[in-house]
Amino acid sequence: MLHTGKPVNLSEEAEEVAGFYGALLETPHAEDAVFNKNFFKDWLEVLKRYPPVCFFVFLFSCTVN
């Protein structure tokens, strides 16, 4: 995964969740604001439990609405 052009090494758990979202990009779920809000809230919890190496840079440069 790249963030601001730099590689971010995700844990297997966080990568699995990201892959799940990627599989849904071409579905109506990806257009559902409530689904996206809930998904990213939950993914953030996974990232907190299994942080990438640059977690704090990642966290503070992202916006989750």
Secondary structure, DSSP 4 states (H G I P E B T S, - for coil): -EETTEE----HHHHHHHHHHHHTTTSGGGG-HHHHHHHHHHHHHHHHHS--TTHHHHHHT----
